Amino acid sequence: MNVLVLVGSLRAGSTNRQLADAAVAHLPQGVESTVFERLADLPHYSEELDHDDALPQVARDLREAVADADALLLVTPEYNGSMPSALKNAVDWVSRPRGAAAIAGKPAAVLGASGSPRAAQWAREEGVKVLTVAGAAVLEDTVGVGASFQAFEEGRLSDADLDAALRTLVRRLAGTVEDARSAA
């Protein structure tokens, strides 16, 4: 099983990247993860580019990464009360072509970290909405980390209850994939 991780903060030392790393550490044994590192390289989605002869290689690579993944983990900061454009753009690219999109039916979960005490609540809500509209099978529960600049210690969340919630959500995502495989 492979979980594809999309981190909305493009800054190398971001707390959202730390949250993604903490989440990946909680994946069950045997579950692999891959972070798509090229969100900054994606051009803004345009139907003019969405043709085989014009499709940018990075968009093709993202679609293939989503198609090859068993589940998605979207990790979002909150910019002006919403998710960053890099994540929204990535979802736009993988939601096409409608009806045969790589994201269709893909199990997904949303996490978010913010320096504010609201824990990226609006961005997480936006992430669930956008993924759902795009066709993913999104877990409604999310995990948010507030005051994120002080929330991590040695790569883990310092709040034991929050870390337990993260572990539970990540394992539920992996369990969703296992349940779908069993039903097939």
C-alpha positions in Angstrom: 0.0 0.0 0.0 1.3 3.5 -0.8 0.0 6.8 0.5 0.7 9.9 -1.6 1.3 13.0 0.5 0.6 16.5 -0.9 2.0 19.2 1.4 0.6 22.7 0.7 3.4 24.6 2.2 6.3 25.0 -0.2 8.7 26.0 2.5 11.2 23.3 3.4 11.1 23.7 7.1 7.3 24.3 7.4 5.3 23.0 10.3 3.0 21.3 7.7 5.9 19.3 6.4 6.7 18.4 10.0 3.0 17.3 10.4 3.2 15.3 7.2 6.4 13.5 8.6 4.6 12.9 11.9 1.6 11.4 10.1 3.8 9.2 7.9 5.5 7.9 11.0 2.1 6.6 12.2 1.3 4.6 9.1 0.9 0.9 9.8 4.0 -1.3 9.2 4.2 -2.2 5.5 2.5 0.9 4.3 4.8 3.1 2.2 4.5 6.8 1.6 5.6 9.2 -1.1 5.6 13.0 -0.9 5.0 14.7 -4.3 7.8 17.3 -4.1 6.9 19.3 -7.3 3.7 21.2 -6.5 5.6 24.5 -7.1 6.4 23.4 -10.6 2.8 22.8 -11.7 1.4 25.5 -14.0 -2.0 26.8 -13.1 -4.6 24.5 -14.4 -5.9 25.4 -17.8 -8.0 23.4 -20.3 -5.7 24.7 -23.0 -2.9 22.7 -21.4 -5.0 19.6 -20.6 -4.4 17.7 -23.9 -1.9 14.9 -24.6 0.1 17.1 -26.9 0.3 20.1 -24.4 0.1 18.4 -21.0 3.1 19.5 -18.9 5.2 16.6 -17.7 4.8 17.6 -14.1 1.0 17.4 -14.4 1.4 14.0 -16.1 3.7 12.9 -13.2 1.2 14.1 -10.6 -1.7 12.3 -12.3 0.4 9.1 -12.5 1.4 9.4 -8.8 -2.2 9.8 -7.7 -3.3 6.9 -10.0 -0.6 4.7 -8.5 -1.3 5.6 -4.9 -3.8 3.7 -2.8 -4.7 6.8 -0.7 -4.0 10.5 -0.5 -3.0 12.6 2.5 -3.5 16.3 2.0 -1.5 18.5 4.5 -2.5 22.1 4.4 -1.5 25.4 6.0 -4.1 28.2 6.1 -3.6 31.2 3.9 -6.2 33.9 4.3 -8.8 31.5 5.6 -8.3 28.9 2.9 -6.0 26.3 1.6 -3.0 27.5 -0.5 -3.3 27.7 -4.2 -0.6 25.0 -4.8 -2.9 22.4 -3.2 -6.0 23.6 -5.0 -4.2 23.6 -8.3 -2.9 20.1 -7.7 -6.4 18.9 -7.0 -7.7 20.6 -10.1 -5.1 18.8 -12.2 -5.9 15.3 -10.8 -9.7 15.8 -11.0 -9.6 15.7 -14.8 -10.8 14.2 -17.0 -14.1 14.2 -15.2 -15.3 10.6 -15.0 -11.9 9.1 -15.5 -9.8 11.2 -13.1 -7.0 9.7 -11.1 -8.6 11.0 -7.9 -12.0 9.4 -8.5 -12.9 7.2 -5.5 -9.4 7.6 -4.0 -9.4 7.4 -0.2 -8.1 10.7 1.3 -7.6 12.5 4.6 -6.8 16.1 5.4 -4.4 17.5 8.0 -3.4 21.1 8.7 -1.1 23.1 10.8 -1.2 26.8 11.5 0.5 29.3 13.8 -2.9 30.4 14.9 -4.9 28.6 17.6 -7.6 27.7 15.1 -5.4 25.0 13.7 -6.0 25.7 10.0 -9.7 24.9 10.5 -11.0 26.7 7.4 -8.2 25.3 5.2 -9.0 21.8 6.4 -12.7 22.3 5.8 -11.8 23.6 2.3 -9.6 20.6 1.7 -12.4 18.2 2.5 -14.8 20.1 0.3 -12.5 20.4 -2.7 -11.4 16.7 -2.5 -15.0 15.6 -2.2 -16.2 17.6 -5.2 -13.2 16.3 -7.2 -14.4 12.8 -6.5 -12.1 11.5 -3.8 -13.5 9.3 -0.9 -12.6 11.8 1.9 -12.6 11.0 5.6 -14.7 13.7 7.2 -12.6 13.9 10.3 -9.5 16.0 10.1 -6.6 16.7 12.4 -5.4 20.3 13.0 -2.4 21.6 14.8 -2.7 25.1 16.3 0.2 27.2 17.6 2.3 24.9 15.3 5.6 26.6 15.8 5.7 25.2 19.3 3.8 21.9 18.6 6.6 19.6 17.5 9.4 18.0 19.5 11.9 15.7 17.9 9.7 15.2 14.8 6.6 14.3 16.8 3.7 16.2 18.2 4.4 17.1 21.8 0.7 17.0 22.7 0.0 13.3 23.4 -3.7 13.6 22.7 -3.2 15.4 19.4 -0.6 12.8 18.4 -3.1 10.0 19.3 -5.7 11.7 17.1 -3.2 11.9 14.2 -2.3 8.2 14.6 -6.0 7.3 14.7 -6.8 9.3 11.5 -3.8 8.0 9.5 -4.6 4.4 10.5 -8.3 4.9 9.6 -7.2 6.0 6.2 -5.0 2.9 5.8 -7.9 0.8 7.0 -10.2 2.3 4.5 -7.9 1.1 1.7 -7.8 -2.4 3.3 -11.6 -2.5 3.6 -12.0 -1.5 -0.1 -9.6 -4.2 -1.1 -11.5 -6.8 1.0 -14.8 -5.8 -0.5 -13.4 -6.1 -4.1 
